[in-house]
Amino acid sequence: MAHDRHPAKHQMKIFGPAALLVIVAFVVAFQFIKPAPPDRVVMATGSPEGAYHGFARRYAAYLAREGIELELQPTAGSVENIRLLRAGEVSLALVQGGVETPTDADADGVALQSLGSVYYEPLWLFHRRDRTLRDLRDLDGLRVAVGPEGSGTRALVARLLRDNGLAAETANWVGEGGQGAVDALLGGVVDAAFFVISAESPLIELLLRHPEFSAADFARADAYTRRYRFLNSLLLPRGALDLAADIPSRPVRLLAPAANLVVHPDLHPAVIDLMLQAATQVHRDGGWFEEHDEFPQPALLAYPLSAEADRFYEHGPPLLQRFLPFWAASLVDRLKVMLLPLLVLLLPLLKVMPPIYTWRMRARVYRWYDELERAEAGLADGRHEPQWVRDELDRIESEVQRVKVPLSFTDQLYHLRQHIDLVRRQIDAAGG
């Protein structure tokens, strides 16, 4: 009896078409895989000496550990950052809350999205002590540094001054901010200067300690926060900077928009998750006005919160990114659509194909039972002579010996040969 020592070719005839079907399904599913996240992202910041740029460098260091280059593009400030985002020249930016009005935001149809606010940006107004400022209306006629064109400081100050009945633009407005505004105060070029800057900035410490200047108290801070939801009212306690020197010598109420991480709607979702993880690490410790773990948060938003950010605040980082490197987590997340062919086709096929294979192998043997039965029936009803039946049995046995089946099915051949021999014995017993 010939045994099939190499059943793989028979198995391929059975399993091959099923495997081909699964491969085709995988190829089709591959068309729906999300594109890979970029390995380089451009972020608009602000002045290289400013807080935005400093925080952006820390984000870049975090992303670099995950294999993504965050290229920083210095700018004049929030207004320019928004312009670059809308033009698609950058994918990510830090933006001061309240720079754009809702009408401005819908102007060109680019739906910018916020990933959340990351820290407070206090609005400071310093003026010469010989000038009495009870509120912003007292700035009328004074020379005021309002920040350079394109800066968030100028955009916010212009809005607040308009609310107080002051002209949108006057000859007394000086387009200086940061160190330039401080120099203008010290040099007597301006009588007052606005800053949107951290309380920990050396410029703020310099002005708080300077005997000729005073920090204005926003006595109507609560009114501003009712009008503008992007503003917060903060309190700088007496002596917060220096208890021994009692600086400041009185509590100072401040207005504060919040810095927002803003993205172009085309930014890859995986990069959004990674940026939020970076922001969490960078801002979780807080500062003078921020509590521990207060930021980032899905409030004080400059733009609608992105869906990916909403999921992040609700559930935390994606499960895969908690345990795998970013590139591996991103790859697995993209390939999970490939599980569909596996679940829909491969698992049922794995259940169905072994019985089909078994049936095919047994069918090689069982088909001879039909001929054996006809020969035996012909003998029983007298239609065939015993010798013809013997010749038929010899033919069947000879062909059966040439049938090749895997070793696991040879017992079926032996059973067939025993049944052939049984019919021979019936002929002998009948005297044929």
C-alpha positions as CSV (number, residue, x, y, z in Angstrom):
1,M,0.0,0.0,0.0
2,A,1.3,3.4,-1.0
3,H,1.4,5.9,1.8
4,D,1.5,9.7,1.2
5,R,4.6,10.8,3.0
6,H,4.1,14.4,1.8
7,P,0.5,15.5,2.5
8,A,1.3,19.2,2.3
9,K,0.4,19.4,-1.3
10,H,-3.0,18.0,-0.6
11,Q,-3.4,20.3,2.3
12,M,-2.5,23.2,0.1
13,K,-5.3,22.3,-2.3
14,I,-7.7,22.6,0.6
15,F,-6.3,25.4,2.6
16,G,-4.7,27.3,-0.2
17,P,-7.9,29.0,-1.5
18,A,-8.9,29.9,2.0
19,A,-5.5,31.5,2.6
20,L,-5.8,33.3,-0.7
21,L,-9.2,34.6,0.4
22,V,-7.8,35.9,3.7
23,I,-4.8,37.6,1.9
24,V,-7.2,39.4,-0.5
25,A,-9.3,40.5,2.5
26,F,-6.1,41.9,4.2
27,V,-5.1,43.8,1.0
28,V,-8.6,45.4,0.9
29,A,-8.5,46.2,4.6
30,F,-5.0,47.8,4.1
31,Q,-6.6,50.5,2.0
32,F,-8.4,51.7,5.0
33,I,-5.4,52.0,7.3
34,K,-4.8,55.5,8.7
35,P,-1.7,57.2,7.5
36,A,1.4,57.1,9.7
37,P,2.0,60.1,12.0
38,P,4.5,62.5,10.6
39,D,8.1,62.4,12.0
40,R,8.3,66.2,11.9
41,V,5.8,68.9,13.1
42,V,6.2,72.7,12.8
43,M,5.0,74.7,15.8
44,A,4.6,78.5,15.9
45,T,5.8,80.0,19.2
46,G,6.6,83.7,19.8
47,S,9.6,85.7,20.6
48,P,12.7,83.4,21.3
49,E,13.0,85.2,24.6
50,G,9.3,84.7,25.5
51,A,7.5,82.1,27.6
52,Y,5.8,80.5,24.6
53,H,9.2,79.6,23.0
54,G,10.5,78.4,26.4
55,F,7.6,76.0,26.9
56,A,7.8,74.9,23.2
57,R,11.4,73.9,23.7
58,R,10.3,71.6,26.5
59,Y,7.6,70.1,24.3
60,A,10.2,69.5,21.6
61,A,12.5,67.6,24.1
62,Y,9.6,65.3,25.1
63,L,8.6,64.6,21.5
64,A,12.2,64.0,20.5
65,R,12.3,61.1,22.9
66,E,9.5,59.5,21.0
67,G,11.1,60.0,17.6
68,I,9.2,63.1,16.4
69,E,11.0,66.4,15.6
70,L,9.1,69.5,16.8
71,E,10.4,72.4,14.7
72,L,9.9,75.7,16.4
73,Q,9.1,78.8,14.3
74,P,9.6,82.1,16.2
75,T,6.9,84.7,15.6
76,A,5.7,88.1,16.7
77,G,3.0,86.5,18.9
78,S,-0.5,85.0,19.0
79,V,-1.9,86.9,16.1
80,E,0.8,85.8,13.7
81,N,0.6,82.3,15.2
82,I,-3.1,82.1,14.2
83,R,-2.4,83.4,10.7
84,L,0.2,80.7,10.2
85,L,-2.1,78.1,11.5
86,R,-4.9,79.2,9.2
87,A,-2.5,79.3,6.2
88,G,-1.4,75.7,7.0
89,E,2.2,76.8,7.3
90,V,2.4,75.4,10.9
91,S,0.4,72.5,12.5
92,L,0.6,73.6,16.1
93,A,0.9,76.9,18.1
94,L,0.6,78.5,21.5
95,V,-2.1,81.1,21.3
96,Q,-3.4,83.6,23.9
97,G,-7.1,83.2,24.7
98,G,-9.3,86.0,23.4
99,V,-7.2,87.1,20.5
100,E,-9.9,86.2,18.0
101,T,-13.6,86.9,18.2
102,P,-16.1,84.1,17.1
103,T,-16.7,86.1,13.9
104,D,-13.0,86.2,13.2
105,A,-12.6,82.5,13.9
106,D,-15.2,81.6,11.2
107,A,-13.8,84.0,8.6
108,D,-11.9,81.7,6.3
109,G,-13.6,78.3,7.1
110,V,-10.5,76.8,8.7
111,A,-11.8,75.2,11.9
112,L,-8.9,75.6,14.3
113,Q,-9.1,73.4,17.4
114,S,-7.8,73.8,20.9
115,L,-6.1,71.0,22.8
116,G,-6.9,72.8,26.1
117,S,-5.4,75.7,28.1
118,V,-2.0,75.2,29.6
119,Y,-1.4,78.1,32.0
120,Y,-2.6,81.5,33.0
121,E,-1.1,84.6,31.3
122,P,-1.7,87.5,33.6
123,L,-2.3,90.9,32.1
124,W,-0.2,93.5,33.9
125,L,-0.5,97.3,33.7
126,F,2.4,99.2,35.1
127,H,2.3,103.0,35.3
128,R,4.3,105.8,36.8
129,R,3.5,106.4,40.5
130,D,2.8,110.1,39.8
131,R,-0.2,109.0,37.6
132,T,-3.4,107.9,39.3
133,L,-5.1,105.0,37.6
134,R,-8.4,103.9,39.1
135,D,-9.4,102.0,36.0
136,L,-8.6,101.8,32.3
137,R,-10.5,105.0,31.5
138,D,-7.8,107.0,33.2
139,L,-5.4,106.0,30.4
140,D,-7.1,108.5,28.0
141,G,-4.5,110.9,26.8
142,L,-1.5,109.0,28.2
143,R,1.3,107.4,26.2
144,V,0.8,103.6,26.5
145,A,2.9,100.7,25.4
146,V,0.3,98.2,24.1
147,G,2.5,95.5,22.5
148,P,3.8,95.1,18.9
149,E,1.5,94.4,15.9
150,G,0.8,90.7,15.7
151,S,1.0,90.1,19.5
152,G,-1.7,88.8,21.7
153,T,-1.1,91.6,24.2
154,R,-2.0,94.2,21.6
155,A,-5.1,92.3,20.5
156,L,-6.4,91.9,24.1
157,V,-5.6,95.4,25.2
158,A,-7.3,96.9,22.1
159,R,-10.4,95.1,23.0
160,L,-10.4,96.2,26.7
161,L,-9.7,99.8,25.8
162,R,-12.5,99.9,23.3
163,D,-14.8,98.6,26.0
164,N,-13.8,101.6,28.1
165,G,-14.6,104.1,25.4
166,L,-11.0,104.7,24.3
167,A,-10.2,104.9,20.6
168,A,-9.1,101.7,18.9
169,E,-5.9,103.3,17.7
170,T,-4.3,106.6,18.8
171,A,-1.1,108.4,18.3
172,N,-0.3,107.7,22.0
173,W,-0.2,104.0,21.5
174,V,3.4,102.7,21.4
175,G,4.0,99.3,19.7
176,E,6.5,98.0,22.2
177,G,6.3,94.9,24.4
178,G,8.5,92.8,26.7
179,Q,11.9,94.4,27.3
180,G,11.2,97.2,24.8
181,A,8.2,98.3,26.8
182,V,10.2,98.1,30.1
183,D,12.9,100.3,28.5
184,A,10.2,102.7,27.3
185,L,8.9,103.0,30.8
186,L,12.3,103.5,32.3
187,G,13.3,106.0,29.7
188,G,10.1,108.1,30.2
189,V,8.9,107.4,26.6
190,V,5.6,106.0,27.9
191,D,3.5,106.7,31.0
192,A,2.1,103.1,31.2
193,A,2.7,99.7,29.7
194,F,0.7,96.5,29.3
195,F,2.3,93.1,29.5
196,V,0.9,89.6,29.1
197,I,3.6,87.7,30.9
198,S,4.3,85.2,33.7
199,A,4.5,86.5,37.2
200,E,7.9,84.8,37.5
201,S,9.4,86.8,34.6
202,P,12.4,88.9,35.6
203,L,10.7,91.9,33.9
204,I,7.8,91.7,36.3
205,E,10.1,91.5,39.3
206,L,12.1,94.5,38.1
207,L,8.9,96.6,37.7
208,L,7.4,95.4,41.0
209,R,10.6,96.4,42.9
210,H,11.1,99.7,41.0
211,P,10.2,102.7,43.3
212,E,8.9,104.8,40.4
213,F,6.3,102.3,39.0
214,S,3.2,100.8,40.4
215,A,1.1,97.7,39.2
216,A,-2.4,98.8,38.5
217,D,-5.2,97.0,40.3
218,F,-8.0,95.8,38.0
219,A,-10.7,96.7,40.5
220,R,-13.5,95.7,38.0
221,A,-11.9,92.4,37.2
222,D,-15.1,90.5,37.9
223,A,-17.0,92.6,35.4
224,Y,-14.4,91.7,32.7
225,T,-14.6,88.0,33.5
226,R,-18.4,88.1,33.1
227,R,-18.1,89.7,29.7
228,Y,-15.3,87.5,28.5
229,R,-15.3,83.8,29.4
230,F,-11.7,83.4,28.3
231,L,-10.6,85.7,31.1
232,N,-9.9,84.8,34.7
233,S,-9.6,87.0,37.8
234,L,-6.3,86.4,39.7
235,L,-5.1,87.9,42.9
236,L,-1.4,88.6,43.6
237,P,-1.2,88.6,47.4
238,R,0.5,91.3,49.3
239,G,4.2,90.4,49.9
240,A,4.1,87.5,47.3
241,L,7.3,88.6,45.7
242,D,9.2,89.7,48.8
243,L,7.9,89.4,52.3
244,A,10.8,91.2,53.9
245,A,10.4,94.2,51.6
246,D,6.6,93.8,51.5
247,I,6.4,93.7,47.7
248,P,3.8,94.3,46.5
249,S,2.6,96.4,49.3
250,R,-1.0,95.6,48.6
251,P,-3.0,92.8,46.9
252,V,-3.2,93.3,43.2
253,R,-6.1,92.0,41.1
254,L,-5.2,90.9,37.6
255,L,-6.9,89.7,34.5
256,A,-5.6,86.6,32.9
257,P,-6.4,84.9,29.6
258,A,-5.0,81.4,29.3
259,A,-2.4,80.1,26.9
260,N,-4.0,77.5,24.6
261,L,-2.4,74.8,22.5
262,V,-4.1,75.3,19.2
263,V,-3.9,72.9,16.2
264,H,-4.7,72.8,12.5
265,P,-7.6,70.3,11.9
266,D,-5.3,68.2,9.8
267,L,-2.8,67.4,12.6
268,H,-2.5,63.6,13.1
269,P,-4.5,62.3,16.1
270,A,-1.5,60.3,17.4
271,V,0.5,63.5,17.5
272,I,-2.3,65.3,19.4
273,D,-2.2,62.5,22.1
274,L,1.5,62.9,22.3
275,M,1.4,66.7,22.6
276,L,-1.2,66.4,25.4
277,Q,1.1,64.0,27.3
278,A,4.0,66.5,26.8
279,A,1.8,69.4,28.0
280,T,0.8,67.3,31.1
281,Q,4.4,66.7,32.0
282,V,5.5,70.3,31.4
283,H,2.6,72.1,33.1
284,R,1.5,69.8,35.9
285,D,3.6,71.5,38.6
286,G,1.8,74.8,38.2
287,G,3.1,78.2,39.2
288,W,2.2,81.3,41.2
289,F,-1.4,81.2,40.1
290,E,-1.8,77.6,38.9
291,E,-2.5,74.7,41.3
292,H,-0.7,71.4,40.9
293,D,-2.3,69.3,38.2
294,E,-4.6,72.2,37.3
295,F,-3.3,72.3,33.7
296,P,-3.7,71.4,31.0
297,Q,-7.5,71.6,31.2
298,P,-10.4,71.6,28.8
299,A,-11.6,75.1,29.9
300,L,-10.7,78.7,29.1
301,L,-10.6,77.7,25.5
302,A,-9.7,79.9,22.5
303,Y,-11.3,77.5,20.1
304,P,-13.6,74.4,20.3
305,L,-11.9,71.4,22.0
306,S,-10.8,68.8,19.5
307,A,-12.4,65.3,19.8
308,E,-9.0,63.7,20.5
309,A,-8.4,66.1,23.3
310,D,-11.8,65.5,24.7
311,R,-11.1,61.7,24.8
312,F,-7.7,62.4,26.4
313,Y,-9.2,64.4,29.3
314,E,-12.0,61.8,29.7
315,H,-9.9,58.7,29.6
316,G,-6.2,59.6,29.8
317,P,-3.6,58.6,27.2
318,P,-4.4,55.9,24.8
319,L,-4.0,52.4,26.3
320,L,-1.3,51.3,23.9
321,Q,0.8,54.5,24.5
322,R,0.8,53.7,28.2
323,F,2.8,50.5,27.7
324,L,4.5,50.8,24.3
325,P,6.9,53.2,22.6
326,F,5.0,55.8,20.6
327,W,6.0,54.3,17.2
328,A,4.9,50.8,18.2
329,A,1.6,52.0,19.7
330,S,0.9,54.1,16.6
331,L,1.7,51.1,14.3
332,V,-0.6,48.7,16.3
333,D,-3.4,51.3,16.4
334,R,-3.1,51.7,12.6
335,L,-3.1,48.0,11.9
336,K,-6.0,47.1,14.1
337,V,-8.3,47.5,11.1
338,M,-6.4,44.4,9.8
339,L,-8.1,42.4,12.5
340,L,-11.3,42.6,10.6
341,P,-10.4,40.0,8.0
342,L,-8.9,37.8,10.8
343,L,-12.2,37.9,12.8
344,V,-14.6,37.7,9.8
345,L,-12.8,35.2,7.6
346,L,-9.9,33.5,9.3
347,L,-11.6,32.3,12.5
348,P,-14.6,30.7,10.7
349,L,-12.3,29.2,8.1
350,L,-10.1,27.6,10.8
351,K,-13.2,25.9,12.1
352,V,-14.5,24.8,8.8
353,M,-11.4,23.8,6.9
354,P,-10.2,20.8,9.0
355,P,-13.5,19.0,8.7
356,I,-13.4,19.7,4.9
357,Y,-9.9,18.3,4.7
358,T,-10.9,15.2,6.7
359,W,-13.9,14.7,4.4
360,R,-11.7,15.0,1.3
361,M,-9.2,12.5,2.5
362,R,-11.8,10.0,3.5
363,A,-13.6,10.5,0.2
364,R,-10.6,8.9,-1.6
365,V,-11.4,5.7,0.2
366,Y,-15.2,5.8,0.5
367,R,-15.8,6.1,-3.2
368,W,-14.6,2.5,-3.6
369,Y,-17.3,1.3,-1.2
370,D,-19.8,2.1,-3.9
371,E,-18.2,-0.2,-6.4
372,L,-17.7,-2.9,-3.7
373,E,-21.4,-2.7,-2.9
374,R,-22.5,-3.0,-6.5
375,A,-20.3,-6.1,-7.0
376,E,-21.7,-7.7,-3.9
377,A,-25.3,-6.9,-4.9
378,G,-24.7,-8.4,-8.3
379,L,-23.6,-11.6,-6.8
380,A,-26.5,-11.7,-4.4
381,D,-29.2,-11.3,-7.0
382,G,-27.5,-13.5,-9.6
383,R,-26.8,-10.8,-12.1
384,H,-23.1,-11.6,-12.1
385,E,-21.2,-14.8,-12.0
386,P,-18.9,-15.4,-9.0
387,Q,-15.8,-15.3,-11.1
388,W,-16.8,-11.9,-12.5
389,V,-17.2,-10.7,-9.0
390,R,-13.7,-12.1,-8.0
391,D,-12.2,-10.2,-11.0
392,E,-14.0,-7.1,-9.9
393,L,-12.7,-7.4,-6.4
394,D,-9.1,-7.9,-7.7
395,R,-9.4,-4.8,-9.8
396,I,-10.8,-2.7,-6.9
397,E,-8.0,-4.0,-4.5
398,S,-5.4,-3.2,-7.1
399,E,-6.5,0.3,-7.6
400,V,-7.0,0.8,-3.8
401,Q,-3.3,-0.1,-3.3
402,R,-2.4,2.9,-5.5
403,V,-4.4,5.4,-3.5
404,K,-2.2,7.8,-1.5
405,V,-3.4,9.2,1.7
406,P,-1.6,10.7,4.7
407,L,-0.5,8.2,7.3
408,S,-3.3,9.4,9.6
409,F,-5.9,8.1,7.2
410,T,-4.3,4.7,6.3
411,D,-6.6,2.9,8.7
412,Q,-9.4,3.7,6.3
413,L,-7.6,1.8,3.5
414,Y,-7.0,-1.2,5.7
415,H,-10.7,-1.3,6.6
416,L,-11.6,-1.2,2.9
417,R,-9.2,-4.1,2.1
418,Q,-10.7,-6.1,5.0
419,H,-14.2,-5.5,3.6
420,I,-13.0,-6.6,0.1
421,D,-11.6,-9.8,1.7
422,L,-15.0,-10.3,3.5
423,V,-16.8,-10.3,0.1
424,R,-14.3,-12.9,-1.2
425,R,-15.0,-15.1,1.7
426,Q,-18.7,-14.9,1.1
427,I,-18.1,-16.1,-2.5
428,D,-16.0,-19.0,-1.2
429,A,-18.6,-19.9,1.4
430,A,-21.3,-19.9,-1.3
431,G,-19.2,-22.4,-3.3
432,G,-18.5,-20.0,-6.1
